[in-house]
Each structure stands twice: as C-alpha cells, then as structure tokens.
C-alpha cells in the first residue's frame, strides 16, 4: 500500500460535475493498493497517518498530527501510484491491485482512519475525479507498507 499525503489548508474532490468530498485543514491522501495488501496493511497505514506529526506547533515545528489539530481527511484511490516506467514511455500498472481487491481496502482504510478520530471523506472509486487542494507548506509525504 502506498500513500501520498498532502497537508492542506483546504481540499475538494469533484466527480461527474458534483463535489463529493470537501474539507478545510487536514490531509488529502492519494492511496494505491498492491495485490498483496490486506486489512492489516490498511490498519497499519491508518494508524501511521492518523498520528503522523506534520502540522506545526506554536514553535513552527512539525510536531502535531491531524488528530491534534482537529484536521479532516479526503481519501482518493490512486492506482497510478503503482506505475512502472522502467520500460518505454507508457507506464505499466501491473503492480496495482485489481479493483475487486483495491476498492474494499480503500473503503476499509477510510473507515479505519475515521475510527481513529480523523473525520474522513472519500472520492469515488474508479471515477474520473478532479482533485483541488491548497498544499500548506507545501508538505507532501510518501508512505509505503
């Protein structure tokens, strides 16, 4: 499982011309699922991200988590995080899980993150989405399990 986490001042996901997720301060999480991922992987990722200290404290040090600042999250399924560009110019996505495995794990991850206290919204699995955000910092972190 791979996640690109962006600390945001605001974020929004639009699909089919309608806003499906919108937050203020928090995290926009692009989440990719690999064939070997399990619910245990999703639990590990949710725990790591809920407690990831990437928000600034009063001394302007990244010392606070989304939980500490009352931040929310948007989870967007992103199979392209498993793009292999080692051959040619067209990416291969054979390293990404098939939708029948990926979709339930993306949903489980979002539910697990919410269960840890981070209000969480989701994009629409498999849909063409427009993701808009204001990356605060900018801060972008890559996590892989």
C-alpha positions in Angstrom: 0.0 0.0 0.0 1.3 3.4 -0.9 0.0 6.8 0.2 0.9 10.3 -0.9 -0.2 12.5 2.0 -0.5 16.2 1.4 -1.0 18.6 4.3 -3.7 21.0 3.1 -5.4 24.3 4.1 -8.4 23.0 2.0 -9.2 20.2 -0.4 -12.1 19.2 -2.7 -12.9 16.3 -4.9 -15.4 16.6 -7.8 -16.8 13.7 -9.8 -19.4 13.9 -12.6 -19.7 17.7 -12.0 -20.6 17.4 -8.3 -18.5 17.9 -5.2 -18.2 14.5 -3.5 -15.7 15.5 -0.7 -14.6 18.8 0.8 -12.5 19.7 3.8 -10.7 22.6 5.4 -7.4 22.0 7.2 -6.3 18.4 7.0 -4.9 15.8 4.7 -5.6 14.8 1.1 -4.4 11.2 0.8 -3.8 9.5 -2.6 -3.9 5.8 -1.8 -2.7 3.0 -4.0 -3.3 -0.7 -3.3 -1.0 -3.6 -4.3 -2.1 -7.2 -4.9 -0.5 -8.4 -1.6 -2.2 -5.8 0.6 -4.6 -6.9 3.4 -6.8 -5.3 6.0 -3.8 -5.5 8.3 -1.9 -3.3 5.8 -4.8 -0.8 5.8 -4.8 -0.8 9.7 -1.1 -0.1 9.8 -1.4 2.7 7.3 -4.4 4.3 9.0 -2.6 4.3 12.4 0.6 5.8 10.9 -1.3 8.6 9.1 -3.7 9.5 11.9 -0.7 10.1 14.2 1.7 11.5 11.6 3.2 14.7 13.0 3.2 17.0 10.1 1.3 20.0 11.4 3.1 22.9 13.0 3.0 23.6 16.8 3.3 27.1 18.3 7.1 27.0 17.7 6.5 26.3 14.0 7.9 22.8 14.3 6.1 19.9 12.7 5.1 18.3 15.9 1.3 17.9 15.7 -0.9 15.3 14.0 -4.3 15.7 12.2 -5.8 14.4 15.5 -4.0 17.2 17.4 -5.2 20.0 15.1 -8.7 18.7 14.5 -8.0 18.1 10.8 -10.1 16.1 8.4 -9.0 13.8 5.5 -10.0 13.0 2.0 -9.0 9.6 0.6 -8.7 9.3 -3.1 -8.0 5.9 -4.7 -4.9 6.2 -7.0 -3.8 3.1 -8.8 -1.3 5.2 -10.8 0.9 5.3 -7.7 2.0 1.8 -8.8 3.0 2.9 -12.3 6.1 1.2 -13.6 8.0 3.5 -16.0 11.2 1.4 -16.3 10.5 0.3 -19.8 9.5 2.5 -22.7 7.4 5.7 -22.3 4.0 4.2 -21.5 3.5 3.3 -17.8 2.5 -0.2 -16.8 0.1 -0.7 -13.9 0.6 -4.4 -13.3 1.8 -3.6 -9.8 -1.6 -2.2 -8.8 -4.3 -4.4 -7.3 -7.3 -5.2 -9.3 -10.5 -3.3 -8.4 -12.2 -6.2 -6.6 -9.3 -6.1 -4.1 -8.5 -2.4 -4.1 -12.0 -0.9 -3.6 -12.8 -2.7 -0.4 -9.3 -1.9 1.0 -9.6 1.8 0.1 -13.0 1.8 1.9 -11.6 -0.1 4.9 -8.7 2.3 5.1 -11.0 5.4 5.1 -13.2 3.7 7.8 -10.2 2.9 9.9 -8.8 6.4 9.7 -12.2 7.7 10.7 -12.4 5.2 13.6 -9.1 6.6 14.8 -10.7 10.1 15.1 -9.9 11.8 11.8 -13.2 12.8 10.1 -12.7 11.2 6.6 -14.4 11.6 3.3 -13.7 9.7 0.0 -13.5 10.2 -3.6 -15.5 7.9 -6.0 -13.6 4.7 -6.7 -12.9 4.2 -10.4 -14.4 7.5 -11.4 -12.6 10.4 -13.2 -12.1 12.9 -10.5 -10.8 16.4 -10.2 -8.8 16.9 -7.0 -8.3 20.5 -5.9 -6.2 21.5 -2.9 -4.1 24.1 -1.3 -1.0 22.3 -0.2 0.0 24.0 3.1 3.7 24.4 3.4 4.0 22.7 1.0 4.2 19.4 2.8 3.9 16.1 0.9 4.9 12.8 2.4 5.1 9.3 0.8 4.4 6.3 3.0 4.6 2.7 1.8 3.9 -0.6 3.7 
